[in-house]
């Protein structure tokens, strides 16, 4: 007797080539993946800007993108995950 596996009811409506209905984070809505930086000891916003953009004077872009977790641009802490616009 040759038995075929039966599909799981949870997957009956899944087909190849269709997009997910999961919400896309606002930062990824344009198709550009969000970049992040995890702060390590000795980091500063200007140092991260220099590494990321080649210009330490662009630190304010990082500060503005992370105002939900940074109130003072001189006080970032190891372990913080900062969004890089």
N, C-alpha and C positions, 0 to 999 in steps of 0.2 A: 504494500500500500504506500503510494507516494503522496506524502502530505506536504502542502505548501504552507509557509507561515502566513498567518493572517495579519493584516496591517493593524497597528494600534489605533484605536479610535481617535486619539489625540492628534494623529498625523494624517488623517484621511483627506484633509483639505490642503495639504502642503504640496506644492509643485515647483519644479525647478524654474529658475529665472524670475521669480517674483520677489519684490522687495519686502522687507520687514515692516511691520506696523509699529515697531518700537519707536518711541520718540527720539529725535536726534537732538543732542545738546545744541543750544543756540550757537555756540562757537563753531560747531561743525556743520551748520545748516548750509553753508556755502561750499561744502565739500572739502574744505581745508582742515586737516586734522589739527586739533589743539596741541600746542607744544607746551611743555611744562619744564620747570627746573626745581629740583629738590635742594633746598638751601643746606649748605655744609658750613662748618665752622670757618670763619674768615671771609665768608661771602658778604658782599654789599650789593645794592641794586646797581651801582655803577660798574662794579666788577662783572656782574651777570650780564649787563647791557654790553660791555666790551666783548665778552665771550660770545654773546649771541649775535649782536649786530655789528661788532667791530667798532663801536663808538660808545664809550662810557657815558657820554652826555645824553644818551637816550634812556637813562634810568627812569625818567618820569613816565614813559610809556608802560613800563612794567608796574610802577607804582599805581598808575591810573587803572590798570587792568586788574589790580588786586586790592582795591580799596575796601573790599568786604573783609579782608583779613589783615591789612596793614594800615595802621593809623599814623605811624611815624616812619618815614622812609629810612631813617637811620636805625630802626629797630626791627630787624628780621631775625628769625631764629632757626638754628639747624632743625631739619625735619619738615619745615614748611614747604608746601608744594605750591609754587607760584606759576600762574598762567603767563605765557610769553606771547604777546600779540604779534 
